[in-house]
Amino acid sequence: MGVQSPITAEVLAIAKAIELCITKQEVRDKEIIFESDSKTSVSWINGGGLGSIDHLQSVFNIRNNLNILSRAYVVFKSRVFNSVADSLAKKGAEGRQEVLSWSFP
């Protein structure tokens, strides 16, 4: 993928997290809260416009995928309260390959 803007990285990360949850039937009907430290991304996803032309399709896809997860929300959380995500984003921006493991109960 290469180096991307922080807003692009955030939108793509939100999209990927939602896609991962969609693939897990056991979580589809659960309440899921996706947290982001990007006010802009959260605003676009929650109806505050569609974003720039570069993000239009991704934001549209995120909105559609949220409808599949009937009780899913994207909310803003300050970076102070989102340190794990911030750390992973910095590692990604540095081009470091890390392994992420997702587990669902």
N, C-alpha and C positions, 0 to 999 in steps of 0.2 A: 504494500500500500504506500509506503514512503511517508515522508513528513507531511503532516496535515495541520490545518489550523485547529486551535483548541475547540472551536465551535463544531467543526466537522467531526473531530474525534469524539466529542460528547454525543452528538446526534447518532453517530454510528454505534457507539457503545450502548446507548439506550435501545436502539433498534435490535442489536444483537441480544441483549438481555431479555427483551420481550420475545424474540424468536425462540430463545432457549426455553422459556416458560411455556410457549405454545406447544412445543414438542413433548412436554410432560403432561399427559392427560390428568394425572393425579393432582395437579395444581391449577388446572384451568378454572375451576369453580371456587377457588380460594381468593381471599382478599390479598392482593399483591401491591406493594408500594415500591415503585422505582424512584430512587432518590438521585438528584443531580445537583451539582454546585454551579450549574449554568442557568442563570435566570432567563437568558435569551432562549435557550433550547426548550426549557420548560414552558415558557410563554408560547412559543410556536406550536408545541405539541398540544397544549391545552386550549388552543383556539385564538391566540394572539397573533394572527397572521400565519403565513406559510413559510416564512423565512426567505432567505435569498434564493436566487434561481438555482444556485449550487445545491441547496438543501431541500428544494421543493418536493422532489419525489420521495426522499427519505422521510420527511415529516408526514407526507400523505400516507406512506406505508405504515409508519408508526401508529398513526391515528386509526387506520383500518385494523391493524393487529391488536390494538387495545380493545377494540370491539369484540374480538374473539375471546379475550380474557375479560369476562363480564364484570369482574370486580377489581380491575387493575387501574392504578393511578400513577401519574408521574408528578413528583413534587420537588420543589426547590429545598435544598439543605445547604446552609453555608459551608464553605470549605472547612471551617473550624470543626464542624460536626461530621465531616465526611473525609477524614484523614486517610483511610484505607484506599478509597477510590482515588484520592489525589496522589497518593504514593504510586499506585499502579499506573496512573496517567503519566506521571513523570518518567517512570521506567519505560513506558511505551514510547514516549517522545524521545528518549535517549536511544531508541532502537534495540533495547534489550529484549531478548526473547525469554519470556517467563511462562511457566505452565500454570494455568488456572484450573482448578478442580471445582466443579459444581456438584453439590449433593442436595437431594431433596428428601425430606422425611418420608 
